[in-house]
């Protein structure tokens, strides 16, 4: 049921936004306003929610492989469309951001910074905040409508697109921007510096140990010798290189080529710059193949170690398992009656959501790159009949993830048994434990 629900919403979103088959711009929850595929049983009361999501609509990253040139006669941020989209004060409540040249507009300055949030991204962030308000303020009432201090937690990667998404989503939720007195930058922004008090555990691979390095190398070396890489990825990366007037990529750059052109396609199509090469709109599956092959390269270590449960657990624990330690601790604190936020909002990127889906055994949802505004939501419920019983429900873009059978949730005991093995050993991840506890 959940898979059909997600597919239907994705099709509605794709039809509304893109002329390229299978290209979906936005989390269908935002597009449709439908929060969930099925309401949770009224036999349970919601007590806490964690929203971990991708940022909203943005302009293109700088891509050296393609020399910041998507295709011949590309449009860029000198277009009146993008001038309007990018013309606002880029600074967040936490940090000043100035203007920098758009590498795609060279030799002109252009109107957009690379990877900046656009105005429609701001609108979509506020829309998602309003959806969360309807769900968590109006329906479940886990936070008051005034969003009093200590009711909401905000954490995000430091990039401008993430800061703007975070503050505007909070605006949609609480009808005001976050204040730096309640949300100081040090506690909100992951600056990729491992320090006590920062949400540094939003970043992957912070264990940074020899074993993780060796496991990454082992899986990557294997990938380069598979049919997936030598035939499938080569054929599609060469095809799109030709279609976009670029040299065929080298062996190690095939997925980079796929990533770069996918980024161009999404940012152009979803902002109304309908200038992409015709092959992407006339081919039924070219964008889908590009997306699936590129995403597989990012997630390949999880697939490679999947056949060995212990190695999968070990790799997962070093790569991002510590995130589940933080998540489980916050849930436990709430259950035990400690001081904990009722709603957490964390804004990162697609490359942070995909590993979580893989680690939870929901890999079919990780076959494609999570679209802008994708949400992975973890909710804690308490039984109305027995206040000693708790459950955890997980939603990805509105679809219930059945990781503990088909009942639509995990008991607290099942959830603990699922995530505890993902916690890294203390002696293998001192970067985390020495700065978290």
C-alpha positions in Angstrom: 0.0 0.0 0.0 2.7 2.4 1.0 4.7 1.8 -2.2 1.6 2.4 -4.4 0.8 5.6 -2.4 4.3 7.0 -2.9 4.3 6.1 -6.6 0.9 7.8 -7.1 2.1 11.0 -5.4 5.3 10.9 -7.4 3.5 10.6 -10.6 1.2 13.5 -9.7 4.2 15.6 -8.8 6.1 14.7 -12.0 3.2 15.5 -14.2 2.7 18.9 -12.6 6.4 20.0 -12.7 8.5 18.4 -15.4 8.5 17.6 -19.1 11.1 14.9 -18.6 9.8 11.4 -17.9 10.5 10.3 -14.3 11.9 13.6 -13.2 10.2 14.6 -9.9 11.1 17.9 -8.4 9.6 17.9 -5.0 8.5 15.7 -2.1 5.0 14.7 -3.0 3.8 15.5 0.6 4.5 19.2 -0.2 3.0 18.9 -3.7 -0.2 17.4 -2.6 -0.5 18.3 1.1 -1.1 14.7 2.0 1.1 14.0 5.1 0.7 10.2 5.4 -0.5 7.1 3.5 -2.6 6.0 6.5 -3.3 7.6 9.9 -1.8 5.9 12.9 -4.2 4.1 15.2 -6.1 6.3 17.7 -5.2 3.6 20.3 -1.9 5.4 20.5 -0.9 9.0 21.3 2.0 10.8 19.6 4.6 12.1 22.1 7.6 13.0 19.9 8.6 13.4 16.2 11.9 13.8 14.4 11.9 15.2 10.9 15.2 14.6 9.0 15.0 16.0 5.5 16.6 17.2 2.4 16.7 21.0 1.7 14.3 22.5 -0.7 14.7 23.9 -4.3 18.1 25.4 -5.1 20.4 26.5 -8.0 23.1 24.2 -9.4 26.3 23.2 -7.7 29.6 24.1 -9.3 30.7 21.0 -11.3 34.4 21.1 -12.5 34.1 17.8 -14.5 31.7 19.5 -17.0 33.4 22.9 -16.6 30.2 24.4 -15.2 28.6 24.0 -18.6 25.5 21.8 -18.7 25.0 21.6 -22.5 25.3 23.8 -25.6 23.3 27.1 -25.4 22.5 26.5 -21.8 20.4 29.0 -20.0 21.7 30.3 -16.7 21.0 32.7 -13.9 21.2 35.7 -16.3 17.7 34.5 -17.3 14.9 36.7 -16.0 13.4 33.6 -14.5 16.4 32.9 -12.3 17.0 36.6 -11.6 13.6 36.7 -10.0 14.2 33.3 -8.2 17.5 34.4 -6.6 16.9 38.1 -5.8 16.5 38.1 -2.1 18.7 38.6 1.0 20.7 35.4 1.1 21.7 35.7 4.8 20.0 33.5 7.4 19.3 34.4 11.0 22.6 32.6 11.9 25.0 33.7 9.2 25.7 36.4 6.6 25.9 35.2 3.0 27.1 37.6 0.3 26.8 37.5 -3.5 29.2 35.4 -5.6 29.4 34.8 -9.3 27.3 32.1 -10.8 29.9 29.8 -12.5 27.3 28.8 -15.1 26.9 32.5 -16.2 30.6 33.1 -16.8 31.9 35.6 -18.0 28.8 37.4 -16.7 28.2 37.6 -12.9 24.7 36.1 -13.0 22.0 36.4 -10.4 22.4 33.1 -8.4 25.1 31.8 -6.1 26.0 28.2 -6.8 23.6 25.9 -4.8 21.7 28.8 -3.2 18.1 28.2 -2.1 15.6 29.9 -4.6 12.5 31.8 -3.8 10.3 28.8 -4.7 12.5 26.8 -2.3 11.6 29.3 0.4 7.9 29.0 -0.5 8.1 25.2 -0.3 9.9 25.3 3.0 7.2 27.4 4.5 4.6 25.1 3.0 6.2 22.1 4.6 6.3 24.0 7.9 2.6 24.6 7.6 2.0 20.9 6.9 4.0 20.0 10.1 2.0 22.6 12.0 -1.3 21.0 10.9 0.0 17.5 11.9 1.9 18.3 15.1 0.2 21.4 16.5 -3.4 21.1 15.3 -3.9 17.3 15.1 -1.6 15.7 17.6 -0.9 18.8 19.8 2.6 17.7 20.8 3.7 21.4 20.6 1.6 24.5 21.3 0.9 26.9 18.5 3.1 29.5 20.0 6.2 27.2 19.7 7.4 28.0 23.2 11.1 27.7 24.0 12.5 24.1 24.2 9.5 22.6 22.4 11.3 22.5 19.0 14.8 21.6 18.1 16.6 22.8 14.9 19.8 21.4 13.4 21.2 21.6 9.9 24.2 21.5 7.7 25.8 24.9 7.4 25.2 25.5 3.7 23.0 28.4 2.8 20.4 26.2 1.2 20.0 24.3 4.5 20.0 27.3 6.7 17.3 29.0 4.6 15.3 25.8 4.5 15.5 25.4 8.2 14.5 29.0 9.1 11.7 29.1 6.6 10.2 25.8 7.6 10.2 27.0 11.2 8.4 30.2 10.0 5.7 28.0 8.4 5.5 26.0 11.6 5.6 28.8 14.2 4.6 31.9 12.2 7.9 33.6 13.1 11.6 33.2 12.3 13.8 31.4 14.8 15.6 33.7 17.2 19.3 33.2 17.8 18.8 33.5 21.6 16.7 30.3 21.5 18.6 28.8 18.6 22.3 29.9 18.8 24.3 29.1 15.7 26.7 26.9 17.6 23.9 24.5 18.5 22.1 24.6 15.2 24.8 24.5 12.5 26.9 21.5 11.6 30.1 23.1 10.4 31.9 19.8 9.9 33.9 20.5 12.9 33.6 17.9 15.7 33.0 19.8 18.9 30.8 19.3 21.9 27.5 21.1 21.6 27.5 21.1 17.8 25.3 18.7 15.8 28.4 17.3 14.2 26.9 13.8 14.0 24.7 15.0 11.1 27.8 14.4 8.9 28.7 11.0 7.6 32.0 9.1 8.2 33.0 11.0 11.3 34.5 7.8 12.9 37.2 8.2 10.3 38.9 5.0 11.4 41.2 2.6 9.3 38.6 0.0 9.2 36.0 2.3 7.5 38.6 3.4 5.0 39.5 -0.2 4.2 35.9 -1.2 3.8 35.1 1.8 1.6 38.1 0.9 -0.6 37.2 -2.8 -0.8 33.6 -2.0 -1.9 34.7 0.6 -4.4 37.4 -1.6 -5.9 34.7 -4.3 -6.4 32.3 -1.8 -7.9 34.8 -0.8 -10.6 34.9 -4.4 -11.8 31.2 -5.1 -12.0 28.9 -5.2 -15.1 27.0 -2.4 -13.4 30.1 -0.2 -13.8 32.0 -1.5 -16.8 28.8 -1.8 -19.0 25.7 -0.2 -17.6 27.2 3.0 -16.1 29.7 3.4 -19.0 27.0 3.2 -21.6 24.7 5.7 -20.0 27.4 8.1 -18.9 28.9 8.1 -22.5 25.4 8.6 -23.9 24.6 11.6 -21.8 28.1 13.0 -22.4 27.5 12.9 -26.1 24.0 14.4 -25.7 25.4 17.3 -23.7 28.5 17.8 -25.8 31.1 16.7 -23.2 34.0 14.2 -23.6 33.3 10.7 -22.4 34.2 10.5 -18.7 37.1 8.5 -17.4 36.5 5.2 -15.6 36.4 6.8 -12.1 34.3 9.8 -13.3 31.3 8.0 -14.8 29.0 8.5 -11.8 30.3 12.1 -11.5 29.1 12.7 -15.0 25.7 11.2 -14.2 25.5 13.3 -11.0 26.5 16.6 -12.8 24.0 16.3 -15.6 21.2 15.1 -13.3 21.8 18.2 -11.2 21.6 20.4 -14.3 18.4 18.7 -15.5 16.6 19.0 -12.1 17.6 22.6 -11.5 16.7 23.8 -15.0 13.4 21.8 -15.4 12.1 22.5 -11.9 12.7 26.3 -12.2 11.1 26.5 -15.7 14.3 26.7 -17.8 13.1 24.3 -20.5 16.4 24.1 -22.5 17.6 20.6 -21.8 18.6 18.4 -24.8 15.6 16.8 -26.4 16.9 13.2 -25.8 15.9 13.5 -22.1 12.3 14.4 -22.9 11.8 12.0 -25.8 13.4 9.0 -24.1 11.1 7.2 -21.8 13.8 6.0 -19.3 17.0 8.0 -19.8 16.6 10.2 -16.8 15.5 7.3 -14.7 18.5 5.3 -15.7 20.8 8.2 -15.0 19.2 8.6 -11.5 19.3 4.9 -10.6 22.8 4.3 -11.7 24.2 7.4 -10.0 22.4 6.7 -6.8 23.6 3.1 -6.8 27.2 4.3 -6.9 26.6 6.3 -3.7 25.0 3.4 -1.9 27.2 0.7 -3.3 29.0 -0.2 -0.1 25.7 -1.0 1.6 24.7 -3.3 -1.2 28.2 -4.9 -1.4 28.2 -5.8 2.3 24.5 -6.7 2.5 25.2 -10.4 2.0 27.3 -10.5 5.2 25.2 -9.3 8.2 28.1 -8.6 10.5 30.1 -6.6 7.9 26.9 -4.7 6.9 26.4 -3.8 10.6 30.0 -2.9 11.0 30.2 -0.7 8.0 26.9 1.0 8.8 28.0 1.7 12.4 31.1 3.5 11.2 29.5 5.3 8.3 26.4 6.7 10.1 25.3 4.5 12.9 26.1 7.1 15.5 23.2 9.1 14.2 20.9 6.4 15.4 22.6 6.5 18.8 21.6 10.2 19.1 18.1 9.5 17.8 17.5 6.6 20.2 18.9 8.6 23.2 16.5 11.4 22.5 13.6 9.0 22.2 14.6 7.3 25.4 14.9 10.5 27.3 11.3 11.5 26.2 10.0 8.1 27.2 11.6 8.2 30.6 10.2 11.7 31.3 13.4 13.6 30.9 13.8 17.1 29.4 13.6 16.6 25.6 12.1 18.4 22.7 8.8 17.2 21.3 9.7 18.0 17.7 13.1 18.0 16.0 13.8 19.3 12.5 17.1 18.4 10.8 18.0 19.6 7.3 20.8 18.0 5.4 21.0 16.5 2.0 20.0 13.5 -0.1 23.3 11.8 0.5 22.4 11.7 4.3 18.9 10.2 3.8 19.9 7.4 1.5 22.2 5.7 4.0 19.5 5.8 6.7 17.1 4.0 4.3 19.7 1.4 3.5 20.6 0.8 7.2 17.0 0.4 8.2 16.4 -2.2 5.5 14.2 0.0 3.4 16.5 -0.1 0.4 13.8 -0.1 -2.3 13.1 3.5 -1.3 16.8 4.3 -1.8 17.0 3.3 -5.4 16.6 6.9 -6.6 17.9 10.2 -5.2 15.6 11.7 -2.6 14.0 14.7 -4.2 14.0 18.2 -2.8 12.3 18.4 0.6 12.2 14.6 1.1 11.4 13.8 4.6 12.4 10.8 6.8 10.2 11.1 9.9 10.6 9.1 13.1 7.6 9.3 15.4 7.3 8.0 19.0 3.8 6.9 20.2 2.5 5.8 23.6 -0.3 3.3 24.1 -3.5 4.8 25.5 -4.4 1.5 27.2 -1.0 0.8 28.6 1.3 3.8 29.3 4.3 1.5 29.6 4.0 0.5 25.9 5.7 2.6 23.2 6.0 2.3 19.4 8.0 4.0 16.6 6.6 4.8 13.2 8.8 5.8 10.3 7.5 7.7 7.2 9.5 8.4 4.0 7.8 11.1 1.9 4.5 10.1 3.4 4.8 6.4 3.0 4.9 4.1 6.0 8.1 2.0 6.2 7.3 -1.5 7.4 10.7 -2.3 8.8 9.3 -4.4 11.7 6.7 -6.4 9.8 3.5 -5.2 8.2 1.8 -3.7 11.2 3.1 -0.2 10.3 5.3 0.4 13.3 8.0 -1.1 15.5 7.4 -1.8 19.2 9.9 0.0 21.3 11.7 -3.3 21.9 11.8 -4.0 18.2 13.1 -0.5 17.4 15.8 -0.8 20.1 16.8 -4.2 18.7 17.0 -2.7 15.2 19.1 0.3 15.8 21.3 -0.6 18.8 23.6 -2.9 16.7 24.2 0.1 14.4 25.9 2.1 17.2 29.6 2.1 16.6 32.0 0.6 19.2 33.5 3.2 21.5 37.1 2.2 20.6 36.3 2.5 16.9 34.6 5.9 17.0 36.2 8.1 19.7 35.5 11.2 17.6 31.8 10.7 18.3 31.8 9.5 21.9 34.4 12.0 23.2 32.4 14.9 21.9 28.8 13.7 22.2 28.7 12.5 25.8 
